[in-house]
Amino acid sequence: MTKKLLISFCFLSVISHSFSQAKRYVFMEHFTNTRCGVCAATNPGYYNLLNNYKDKYHHISIHPPIPYSACLLYQANKDDQNQRSNFYGILGTPTIVFNGTTKKSASSVNASFMDAEIKKESPIQILVKDAGTDMRISNIEIKTLGTKPAGKYRIYAAIVERVLQYASPNGEKVHYDVFRDFASDAGGDEIDLSNQGGSVAKSFTYTLQPSWVPNQIYTLVWVQEETTKEILNSGSANDVITATTQEKILPFHIQSNPVFQKLNIIFPENLQKNANLVITNLLGKVMYNSSIQLQNHGFELNVQHFEKGIYFAKIESGGSSTTKKWVKQ
């Protein structure tokens, strides 16, 4: 278990403009097992579906001793994973708990269900900033944008490994958003949400373990009601946008997708001259990151050397940003 330190304080801010709801991320606790053959058969389809919802969800994979306690990732932190599994009464894998209240098997998660979930909003917004090397600090701000919800809430901060390369006994070679430890208490820490227009700030510190890959570690935070177990919202330092009221959409489109040799990005006439392009692959690896020079409201990048697969293009300009998926053939 890592050493944890919690510092919290609350401050109120007066905002003169009107309040609104925040974007609610679809929060998925994915209970799976590295020796489970059914998990190996159904997880890839579930992950493939999630590719269509980038920046709209948070995912964490938790490894209970079901059906096999010899699962290496379960053995890495048995106490916390037992506690989280017992919290929901998990009886089999792979099981996914959505927003703390809805259980589904990985094979039963479909686009219509996800489409309905991503339309939901939350009265709170969670902003997370991670800093540090071997010792990390996560600074968290929970803003109450809408009416303060009734109930008793707890805040959880999990240490997560984004991508873990591990050839497990069930045949899975890549594992996503692997739970490593809690920076908060395993049962969450009490939190008193602010009234509308105010915010609560918290900080958690933790030390990285030798077996973790530092550049893959991040903190995932969520606020959960004690009785109903409903997760009000979640946040991580990886988020592009959290609040619907703060979204500044930068319209652009990718011409001829799938892409074979050249990635052609077309911009509207009102785009500022200075823009930045970041391209990542499906595993989050940055393949290209540079300012770009626009010519006739467009930009062309040679991607002939890219391997075939799914990529994401993020454009930032004038305080606005948008991410779009494209396929290299």
C-alpha positions as CSV (number, residue, x, y, z in Angstrom):
1,M,0.0,0.0,0.0
2,T,1.2,3.5,-0.8
3,K,1.7,6.2,1.8
4,K,-1.2,8.7,1.5
5,L,-1.6,12.3,2.6
6,L,-4.9,14.2,2.4
7,I,-5.1,17.9,2.6
8,S,-8.5,19.6,2.1
9,F,-10.0,23.0,2.2
10,C,-13.1,24.6,1.0
11,F,-13.6,28.0,-0.6
12,L,-16.5,29.9,-2.0
13,S,-16.5,32.0,-5.1
14,V,-19.1,34.5,-6.2
15,I,-20.0,34.2,-9.8
16,S,-22.4,36.8,-11.3
17,H,-23.4,34.9,-14.4
18,S,-26.0,32.1,-14.5
19,F,-25.2,28.6,-13.5
20,S,-25.7,25.4,-15.4
21,Q,-25.0,21.7,-15.4
22,A,-21.7,20.0,-16.1
23,K,-20.9,17.2,-18.5
24,R,-21.1,13.9,-16.7
25,Y,-18.6,11.4,-17.7
26,V,-19.8,7.8,-18.1
27,F,-18.0,6.1,-15.2
28,M,-17.2,2.4,-15.7
29,E,-15.8,0.1,-13.1
30,H,-14.7,-3.0,-15.1
31,F,-14.4,-6.1,-13.0
32,T,-12.2,-8.6,-14.9
33,N,-9.7,-11.3,-14.3
34,T,-6.5,-12.2,-16.2
35,R,-7.1,-15.9,-16.0
36,C,-10.8,-15.6,-17.1
37,G,-11.3,-17.1,-20.6
38,V,-14.7,-15.4,-20.9
39,C,-13.0,-12.0,-20.1
40,A,-10.5,-12.6,-22.9
41,A,-13.3,-13.4,-25.3
42,T,-15.6,-10.4,-24.6
43,N,-13.3,-7.6,-23.4
44,P,-11.9,-6.8,-26.9
45,G,-15.4,-6.1,-28.2
46,Y,-16.2,-3.9,-25.2
47,Y,-12.9,-1.9,-25.7
48,N,-13.7,-1.6,-29.4
49,L,-17.0,0.0,-28.6
50,L,-15.4,2.5,-26.3
51,N,-13.2,3.7,-29.1
52,N,-16.3,5.6,-30.4
53,Y,-16.6,7.6,-27.1
54,K,-13.2,9.1,-26.6
55,D,-13.3,11.9,-23.9
56,K,-16.8,11.0,-22.9
57,Y,-16.1,8.3,-20.3
58,H,-13.8,7.2,-17.5
59,H,-12.8,3.6,-17.2
60,I,-11.0,1.6,-14.5
61,S,-10.3,-2.1,-14.5
62,I,-10.5,-3.9,-11.2
63,H,-9.4,-7.5,-10.7
64,P,-11.3,-9.5,-8.1
65,P,-10.4,-13.1,-7.3
66,I,-13.3,-14.3,-9.5
67,P,-13.0,-16.8,-11.0
68,Y,-9.3,-17.3,-10.2
69,S,-7.5,-15.8,-7.2
70,A,-4.2,-16.5,-8.9
71,C,-4.8,-13.5,-11.2
72,L,-1.5,-11.6,-11.0
73,L,-3.2,-8.2,-11.0
74,Y,-5.5,-9.2,-8.1
75,Q,-2.5,-10.4,-6.2
76,A,-0.9,-7.0,-6.6
77,N,-3.5,-5.4,-4.3
78,K,-5.9,-7.9,-2.8
79,D,-7.4,-5.8,0.0
80,D,-8.6,-2.8,-2.0
81,Q,-9.9,-4.9,-4.9
82,N,-11.8,-7.2,-2.5
83,Q,-13.3,-4.2,-0.9
84,R,-14.5,-2.6,-4.1
85,S,-15.8,-6.0,-5.4
86,N,-17.7,-6.6,-2.2
87,F,-19.1,-3.1,-2.3
88,Y,-21.1,-4.0,-5.4
89,G,-21.5,-7.7,-4.6
90,I,-19.7,-8.8,-7.8
91,L,-20.3,-12.5,-8.5
92,G,-18.7,-13.0,-11.9
93,T,-16.4,-11.5,-14.5
94,P,-16.4,-9.6,-16.7
95,T,-19.0,-7.3,-15.0
96,I,-19.1,-3.5,-15.6
97,V,-20.8,-1.2,-13.1
98,F,-21.9,2.1,-14.6
99,N,-22.0,5.2,-12.5
100,G,-22.2,3.0,-9.4
101,T,-25.8,1.9,-10.0
102,T,-26.1,-0.3,-13.2
103,K,-24.4,-3.7,-13.6
104,K,-23.9,-5.1,-17.1
105,S,-21.8,-7.9,-18.6
106,A,-19.2,-6.7,-21.0
107,S,-21.0,-8.4,-23.9
108,S,-24.2,-6.6,-23.2
109,V,-22.8,-3.0,-23.4
110,N,-24.0,-1.5,-26.7
111,A,-24.0,1.8,-28.5
112,S,-27.6,2.6,-27.7
113,F,-26.9,2.3,-24.0
114,M,-23.7,4.4,-24.2
115,D,-25.5,7.0,-26.3
116,A,-28.1,7.5,-23.6
117,E,-25.5,7.6,-20.8
118,I,-23.4,10.3,-22.4
119,K,-26.3,12.7,-22.6
120,K,-26.7,12.9,-18.9
121,E,-25.4,15.9,-16.9
122,S,-24.2,16.5,-13.3
123,P,-24.4,19.5,-10.9
124,I,-20.7,19.1,-10.2
125,Q,-17.5,19.4,-12.2
126,I,-14.3,17.6,-11.1
127,L,-11.0,19.1,-12.3
128,V,-7.8,17.1,-11.6
129,K,-4.1,18.1,-12.1
130,D,-1.3,15.6,-11.5
131,A,2.3,16.7,-10.8
132,G,5.6,15.1,-9.7
133,T,7.8,12.2,-10.6
134,D,8.3,9.4,-8.1
135,M,6.1,11.2,-5.6
136,R,3.0,12.5,-7.1
137,I,0.5,15.1,-6.0
138,S,-3.0,15.4,-7.3
139,N,-4.8,18.7,-6.9
140,I,-8.5,18.4,-7.3
141,E,-11.3,21.0,-7.5
142,I,-14.9,20.0,-7.2
143,K,-17.1,22.8,-8.6
144,T,-20.8,23.0,-7.9
145,L,-22.3,24.4,-11.0
146,G,-25.9,23.4,-10.5
147,T,-28.1,23.1,-7.4
148,K,-26.2,21.3,-4.5
149,P,-27.5,17.7,-4.5
150,A,-28.9,16.2,-1.3
151,G,-27.2,13.2,0.3
152,K,-23.9,12.1,1.9
153,Y,-21.0,11.9,-0.5
154,R,-17.5,10.5,-0.4
155,I,-14.6,11.3,-2.7
156,Y,-12.4,8.5,-4.1
157,A,-9.0,9.0,-5.7
158,A,-7.6,5.9,-7.5
159,I,-4.1,5.4,-8.9
160,V,-4.5,4.0,-12.4
161,E,-2.1,2.6,-15.0
162,R,-3.4,3.7,-18.4
163,V,-1.9,0.9,-20.5
164,L,-0.2,-2.2,-19.1
165,Q,1.6,-4.6,-21.4
166,Y,1.2,-8.0,-19.9
167,A,0.7,-11.4,-21.6
168,S,-1.8,-12.8,-19.1
169,P,-2.7,-16.5,-18.9
170,N,-6.1,-15.9,-20.6
171,G,-4.4,-14.6,-23.7
172,E,-4.9,-10.8,-23.2
173,K,-1.8,-8.9,-23.9
174,V,-2.8,-5.3,-23.3
175,H,-4.8,-4.2,-20.2
176,Y,-6.4,-0.7,-19.9
177,D,-6.8,1.6,-17.0
178,V,-5.6,-0.9,-14.4
179,F,-6.3,-0.1,-10.8
180,R,-3.2,0.0,-8.7
181,D,-4.0,1.6,-5.4
182,F,-6.1,4.3,-3.7
183,A,-4.6,7.7,-2.9
184,S,-7.7,8.3,-0.8
185,D,-9.0,5.9,1.8
186,A,-10.2,2.7,0.1
187,G,-13.7,3.5,1.4
188,G,-13.5,7.1,0.2
189,D,-13.1,10.3,2.2
190,E,-16.0,12.3,3.4
191,I,-16.7,15.4,1.4
192,D,-19.2,18.3,2.0
193,L,-20.0,19.7,-1.4
194,S,-20.2,23.4,-1.8
195,N,-23.3,25.3,-2.5
196,Q,-24.1,26.5,-6.0
197,G,-21.3,28.7,-7.4
198,G,-18.7,27.5,-4.9
199,S,-16.1,24.8,-4.9
200,V,-14.1,22.4,-2.7
201,A,-10.4,21.7,-3.2
202,K,-8.5,18.5,-2.1
203,S,-5.0,17.2,-2.6
204,F,-3.7,13.7,-2.4
205,T,-0.1,12.5,-2.5
206,Y,1.3,9.1,-3.2
207,T,4.5,7.4,-4.1
208,L,5.0,5.3,-7.3
209,Q,5.9,1.7,-6.9
210,P,8.8,0.1,-8.8
211,S,6.5,-2.2,-10.8
212,W,4.5,0.8,-12.2
213,V,5.3,2.5,-15.5
214,P,5.6,6.2,-14.5
215,N,4.4,7.8,-17.7
216,Q,1.3,5.6,-17.6
217,I,0.2,6.5,-14.1
218,Y,-2.6,9.0,-13.5
219,T,-5.2,9.8,-10.8
220,L,-8.9,9.0,-11.4
221,V,-11.3,10.8,-9.0
222,W,-15.0,10.3,-8.5
223,V,-17.7,11.5,-6.0
224,Q,-20.2,8.9,-4.8
225,E,-23.3,8.9,-2.7
226,E,-23.0,6.7,0.3
227,T,-26.5,5.1,0.3
228,T,-27.5,4.9,-3.3
229,K,-23.9,4.4,-4.6
230,E,-24.6,6.7,-7.5
231,I,-21.5,8.4,-8.8
232,L,-22.2,12.1,-9.3
233,N,-19.3,12.7,-11.6
234,S,-15.7,11.9,-12.2
235,G,-12.5,13.5,-13.4
236,S,-8.9,12.9,-14.3
237,A,-5.9,14.9,-15.5
238,N,-6.4,13.3,-19.0
239,D,-9.7,15.1,-19.5
240,V,-10.0,17.4,-22.5
241,I,-13.3,19.1,-21.4
242,T,-15.4,18.6,-18.3
243,A,-18.1,21.2,-18.2
244,T,-20.7,21.6,-21.0
245,T,-20.7,25.3,-20.3
246,Q,-17.0,25.6,-21.0
247,E,-16.9,23.6,-24.2
248,K,-15.5,25.7,-27.1
249,I,-15.9,23.5,-30.1
250,L,-13.4,24.0,-32.9
251,P,-15.0,22.8,-36.1
252,F,-12.9,20.9,-38.6
253,H,-13.2,17.8,-40.6
254,I,-10.8,15.2,-42.0
255,Q,-11.1,14.8,-45.7
256,S,-11.1,11.3,-47.1
257,N,-11.3,9.1,-44.0
258,P,-9.9,6.3,-44.0
259,V,-6.5,7.9,-44.7
260,F,-3.9,6.2,-46.9
261,Q,-0.9,8.4,-47.4
262,K,-1.8,12.0,-46.4
263,L,-4.0,13.3,-43.6
264,N,-5.9,16.3,-44.9
265,I,-7.5,18.5,-42.3
266,I,-10.0,21.2,-43.4
267,F,-10.7,24.2,-41.2
268,P,-13.5,26.8,-41.3
269,E,-12.7,30.3,-42.4
270,N,-12.9,31.8,-38.9
271,L,-10.0,29.7,-37.5
272,Q,-7.1,31.7,-36.1
273,K,-3.8,31.4,-37.9
274,N,-2.0,29.8,-34.9
275,A,-3.0,26.2,-34.3
276,N,-1.5,23.1,-32.7
277,L,-2.1,19.5,-33.8
278,V,-1.6,16.5,-31.6
279,I,-2.0,13.0,-33.0
280,T,-2.2,10.0,-30.7
281,N,-2.7,6.3,-31.4
282,L,-5.3,4.0,-29.8
283,L,-3.0,3.4,-26.8
284,G,-2.5,7.1,-26.1
285,K,1.0,7.4,-27.5
286,V,1.7,10.8,-29.1
287,M,2.7,10.3,-32.7
288,Y,2.8,14.0,-33.7
289,N,2.7,17.2,-31.7
290,S,3.5,20.5,-33.4
291,S,2.2,23.9,-34.3
292,I,0.8,23.9,-37.9
293,Q,0.8,26.5,-40.7
294,L,-2.5,26.8,-42.4
295,Q,-2.8,27.2,-46.1
296,N,-6.2,27.9,-47.7
297,H,-7.9,26.8,-44.4
298,G,-6.3,23.4,-44.5
299,F,-3.3,21.4,-43.4
300,E,-1.8,18.3,-44.9
301,L,0.4,15.7,-43.1
302,N,2.2,12.8,-44.6
303,V,1.3,9.7,-42.5
304,Q,2.5,7.1,-44.9
305,H,4.8,5.7,-42.3
306,F,2.0,5.3,-39.7
307,E,0.9,1.7,-39.1
308,K,-2.6,0.7,-40.0
309,G,-5.0,1.4,-37.2
310,I,-7.1,4.0,-35.3
311,Y,-5.7,7.4,-34.4
312,F,-7.0,10.6,-32.9
313,A,-6.3,14.2,-34.1
314,K,-6.7,17.0,-31.6
315,I,-6.7,20.6,-32.9
316,E,-6.1,23.5,-30.5
317,S,-6.5,27.2,-31.5
318,G,-7.6,30.3,-29.8
319,G,-8.6,28.6,-26.5
320,S,-10.8,26.1,-28.4
321,S,-10.1,22.4,-29.1
322,T,-11.7,19.4,-30.7
323,T,-10.6,15.8,-31.1
324,K,-11.6,13.5,-34.0
325,K,-11.0,9.9,-34.8
326,W,-9.4,8.8,-38.1
327,V,-8.3,5.5,-39.5
328,K,-5.0,4.8,-41.3
329,Q,-5.3,2.1,-44.0
